[in-house]
Amino acid sequence: MSYQHAQDNWFAAIIIGFIALAVLVNILRAQLGAQLYIRRIPGLDAIDEAIGRSTELGRPVTMIPGLTDFGVVAVQALTIFKYITKQIARFATPMRLLSGNPTVFAVAQEAIADAYNEAGRPDLYDPDNVRFLSDRQFAFASGVAGLIQRERVAANFMFGEFFAESLIFAETGNMVGAIQIAGTISFTQVPFFVAACDYTIIGDEFYATSAYLSREPVLLGSLVGQDIAKLLFALTTLGGVIAASIAGTDAPIIKLLGQPGGWEAFWKSVLQGGGQ
């Protein structure tokens, strides 16, 4: 039997409460100025290097959110691109953001314009630099590959959800000698990015990027709190395996941890002698 909600199992309720407490406490710590540790992510540290190279060569930077529908992944990708744009604005480096989704395209226009405003260079914003190419997979891939070849981009950033077109983007950027940094939640595309890109951001690192780059207290505290929760899950699983191996699955304490029926069943089990 499995339990999907905290009301079904007292132990799950305690775990959920601990997770919420860990997140809230770390948000408060971050707001009070505590220096919360986040593991170094080399791909994100290389962003400034890639932008610097583009500035030296006088060649554009491309940013590609893939065929991502508007949602959590797209917002995360645009947050990263907004940070990159702020860095670009400092050196007046040319940029191109290429979208394959009309909704993401509309939001990207506003995000990039805001980035230039926040950087104090609204005069550098050109709406033509944020382009919608096509919502068809290989038409979009052809458009991106053609632009990379024609403009000989010096840095290529790919963050979002990608499919079979990922290798076309990465190989084309590699052919023109661009520094390439990619991040995706599409695990089937990770090998292609690893093979053709200079840096690849994998798995949970993709969702950690906004906190890593901005150091905003709410994002930073949430990230650290979630990491504590993952450690708790691992320790709970390990402890459960050891306890069940030593005491057996029929032991009262093991049965008590999985007692269905919520808190009422828990107290009934305790009062009756530990689940017997």
C-alpha positions in Angstrom: 0.0 0.0 0.0 1.3 3.5 -0.8 0.4 6.8 0.7 0.4 10.0 -1.4 -0.7 12.6 1.1 0.4 13.6 4.6 -3.1 13.0 6.0 -2.6 9.3 5.1 0.5 8.8 7.2 1.8 10.6 10.3 5.4 10.0 9.4 5.0 11.6 6.0 3.4 14.6 7.7 6.4 15.1 9.9 8.8 14.8 6.9 6.8 17.5 5.0 6.8 19.8 8.0 10.6 19.4 8.4 11.0 20.3 4.7 8.9 23.4 5.0 10.8 24.4 8.1 14.2 23.9 6.5 13.2 26.1 3.5 11.7 28.9 5.7 14.7 28.9 8.1 17.2 29.2 5.3 15.3 31.9 3.5 15.3 33.9 6.8 19.1 33.2 7.2 19.7 34.5 3.6 17.6 37.6 4.3 19.6 38.3 7.5 22.9 38.2 5.5 24.2 34.7 6.1 26.5 33.4 3.4 24.8 30.2 2.3 27.0 27.8 0.4 26.2 26.7 -3.1 28.5 24.3 -4.9 30.4 25.9 -7.8 28.9 25.3 -11.2 31.7 25.7 -13.8 29.4 26.3 -16.7 27.8 29.3 -15.1 31.2 30.7 -14.1 32.2 30.5 -17.7 29.4 32.9 -18.9 31.5 36.0 -18.4 34.5 34.4 -20.2 32.2 33.6 -23.2 30.8 37.1 -23.3 34.3 38.6 -23.0 35.5 36.6 -26.0 32.5 37.7 -28.1 33.3 41.4 -27.2 36.9 41.0 -28.2 36.0 39.4 -31.5 33.1 41.8 -32.2 30.8 38.9 -33.0 27.3 38.2 -31.6 26.1 36.1 -28.7 23.2 33.8 -29.4 20.7 32.6 -26.8 18.4 29.7 -27.6 15.5 28.5 -25.3 14.7 25.7 -27.7 11.2 24.6 -28.4 10.2 25.1 -24.8 6.5 25.8 -24.2 5.9 28.7 -21.7 6.2 27.3 -18.2 8.7 26.7 -15.4 11.5 25.6 -17.8 11.0 28.7 -20.1 10.9 31.1 -17.1 14.2 29.5 -15.8 15.8 29.9 -19.3 14.7 33.5 -19.6 16.0 34.3 -16.2 19.4 33.0 -17.2 19.2 34.9 -20.5 18.2 38.1 -18.7 21.4 37.8 -16.5 23.5 37.2 -19.7 21.9 40.3 -21.3 22.8 42.5 -18.4 26.4 41.4 -18.7 26.3 41.9 -22.5 24.9 45.5 -22.0 28.0 46.5 -20.1 30.2 46.0 -23.2 27.6 46.7 -25.9 28.1 43.2 -27.3 25.6 42.2 -30.1 23.2 39.5 -29.2 20.4 37.3 -30.8 17.7 35.5 -28.9 16.1 32.9 -31.1 12.7 31.4 -30.1 10.6 28.6 -31.5 7.5 29.3 -29.4 5.3 32.4 -29.9 4.5 32.8 -26.2 8.1 32.5 -25.1 9.0 35.0 -27.8 6.6 37.6 -26.5 7.8 37.2 -22.9 11.4 37.2 -24.1 11.0 40.6 -25.7 9.9 42.1 -22.4 12.6 40.3 -20.4 15.4 41.4 -22.7 14.1 45.0 -22.8 14.0 45.0 -18.9 17.5 43.6 -18.8 18.9 46.5 -20.8 16.9 49.0 -18.7 18.2 47.5 -15.5 21.7 47.7 -16.9 21.3 51.4 -17.6 21.5 50.9 -21.4 18.0 51.0 -22.8 19.4 52.6 -26.0 21.1 49.3 -26.9 17.8 47.3 -27.0 16.8 46.4 -30.6 13.5 44.4 -30.9 14.9 42.7 -34.0 17.5 41.0 -31.9 14.8 38.8 -30.3 13.4 36.7 -33.1 10.7 34.1 -33.6 11.8 31.7 -36.3 9.3 28.9 -36.5 7.3 26.6 -34.2 8.2 23.6 -36.5 11.2 21.6 -35.1 13.5 21.4 -38.1 12.4 24.7 -39.7 13.5 26.3 -36.4 16.7 24.2 -36.3 17.5 25.3 -39.9 16.9 29.0 -39.0 19.2 28.8 -36.0 21.9 26.9 -37.8 21.9 29.4 -40.7 22.1 32.4 -38.4 25.0 30.9 -36.4 26.9 30.2 -39.7 26.2 33.6 -41.3 27.0 35.7 -38.3 29.9 33.5 -37.0 28.8 33.8 -33.4 31.5 33.7 -30.7 29.3 32.5 -27.8 26.2 30.2 -27.9 24.0 29.7 -24.9 21.3 27.0 -25.0 19.0 26.7 -22.0 15.6 25.1 -22.0 13.9 22.0 -23.4 15.5 20.4 -26.5 14.8 17.5 -28.7 16.5 16.1 -31.9 17.5 19.6 -33.0 20.0 19.9 -30.1 22.9 18.3 -32.0 22.3 20.5 -35.0 22.6 23.6 -32.8 25.7 22.3 -30.9 27.5 21.0 -34.0 26.9 24.2 -35.9 28.2 26.3 -33.0 31.2 24.0 -32.7 32.0 24.4 -36.4 32.2 28.2 -36.1 34.4 28.0 -33.0 31.9 29.4 -30.5 32.2 28.9 -26.8 29.0 26.9 -26.0 27.2 26.5 -22.7 24.1 24.4 -22.6 21.6 23.4 -19.9 18.5 21.2 -20.3 16.1 19.0 -18.5 15.9 16.7 -21.5 18.2 13.9 -20.3 18.1 12.2 -23.7 19.8 15.3 -25.2 22.5 15.7 -22.6 25.0 13.3 -24.3 24.9 15.5 -27.5 25.6 18.6 -25.5 28.4 17.0 -23.6 30.0 15.9 -26.8 29.8 19.2 -28.7 29.6 22.0 -26.0 32.3 23.4 -23.7 30.1 23.3 -20.6 26.9 21.3 -19.9 24.6 22.0 -17.0 22.8 18.8 -16.0 19.7 17.9 -14.1 19.0 19.9 -10.9 21.8 22.3 -11.8 19.4 23.8 -14.4 16.9 24.8 -11.7 19.7 26.1 -9.4 21.0 28.6 -11.9 18.7 31.5 -11.0 19.7 31.3 -7.3 23.4 30.8 -8.2 23.5 33.9 -10.5 21.2 36.3 -8.6 22.0 35.3 -5.0 18.4 36.5 -4.3 17.6 35.5 -0.6 14.3 33.7 -1.3 15.7 31.6 -4.2 18.9 31.0 -2.3 17.2 29.9 0.9 14.8 27.7 -1.0 17.6 25.9 -2.8 19.6 25.3 0.3 16.4 24.1 2.1 15.6 21.7 -0.7 19.2 20.3 -0.5 18.7 19.6 3.2 15.4 17.9 2.4 17.2 15.6 -0.1 19.8 14.7 2.5 16.9 13.9 4.9 15.3 11.6 2.3 18.6 9.8 1.8 19.2 9.3 5.5 15.6 8.2 6.1 15.8 5.6 3.3 19.1 4.3 4.6 17.9 4.2 8.2 14.7 2.4 7.1 16.7 -0.2 5.2 19.0 -0.8 8.2 16.1 -1.0 10.7 14.1 -3.3 8.5 17.1 -5.5 7.9 17.9 -5.8 11.6 14.5 -5.9 13.2 12.5 -7.4 10.3 9.5 -5.9 8.5 7.1 -7.4 11.1 8.7 -5.5 14.0 6.2 -3.1 15.8 8.4 0.0 15.1 8.5 -0.7 11.4 4.8 -1.2 11.2 4.3 2.0 13.2 6.2 4.0 10.6 3.9 2.8 7.8 0.7 2.9 9.8 -2.1 4.1 7.5 -5.1 6.2 8.6 -3.3 9.4 9.6 -2.8 10.7 13.1 -5.8 8.9 14.6 -4.3 5.6 13.7 -0.9 6.7 15.0 -2.2 7.5 18.4 -4.3 4.4 18.6 -1.2 2.3 17.6 0.9 4.1 20.3 -1.7 3.6 23.0 -2.1 -0.1 22.2 1.6 -0.7 22.6 3.7 0.4 19.6 1.6 -1.0 16.8 1.0 -4.5 18.2 
